[in-house]
Amino acid sequence: MSEKTIERYINKFFLKEDTKDQRGIILLMAVKRSTTIPKAPLARIMTQAGAQRISSDALDALVEILEDKANEIAMQAVKISKHAGRKTINDGDIKLAVRK
């Protein structure tokens, strides 16, 4: 495997942990990154916003930021619905969570 191939492989995966084999060589344990938000729709949004080219690193960063923000909003919306005595989250809960 060439160094460039290894680098591409590592970029697609993140390192879980390193371990050493009997000879003392570090073995990289990789786990595929999983995302909740697909990249293709985000690439289309960026293209519609005027981007001519989009790097995969830019898409990865956007996915990570959007997932973090969506998680924050969801947690806040759950708190709001529980406070209101409901189990169901409605659109008002989401809108209120975004404002906070």
Secondary structure in CASP SS format (residue, H / E / C, confidence):
PFRMAT SS
TARGET T0000
AUTHOR 0000-0000-0000
METHOD secondary structure of the structure
MODEL  1
M C 1.00
S C 1.00
E H 1.00
K H 1.00
T H 1.00
I H 1.00
E H 1.00
R H 1.00
Y H 1.00
I H 1.00
N H 1.00
K H 1.00
F E 1.00
F E 1.00
L E 1.00
K E 1.00
E E 1.00
D E 1.00
T E 1.00
K E 1.00
D C 1.00
Q C 1.00
R C 1.00
G C 1.00
I C 1.00
I E 1.00
L E 1.00
L E 1.00
M E 1.00
A E 1.00
V E 1.00
K E 1.00
R C 1.00
S C 1.00
T C 1.00
T C 1.00
I C 1.00
P C 1.00
K H 1.00
A H 1.00
P H 1.00
L H 1.00
A H 1.00
R H 1.00
I H 1.00
M H 1.00
T H 1.00
Q H 1.00
A C 1.00
G C 1.00
A C 1.00
Q C 1.00
R C 1.00
I C 1.00
S C 1.00
S H 1.00
D H 1.00
A H 1.00
L H 1.00
D H 1.00
A H 1.00
L H 1.00
V H 1.00
E H 1.00
I H 1.00
L H 1.00
E H 1.00
D H 1.00
K H 1.00
A H 1.00
N H 1.00
E H 1.00
I H 1.00
A H 1.00
M H 1.00
Q H 1.00
A H 1.00
V H 1.00
K H 1.00
I H 1.00
S H 1.00
K H 1.00
H H 1.00
A C 1.00
G C 1.00
R C 1.00
K C 1.00
T C 1.00
I C 1.00
N C 1.00
D H 1.00
G H 1.00
D H 1.00
I H 1.00
K H 1.00
L H 1.00
A H 1.00
V H 1.00
R H 1.00
K C 1.00
END
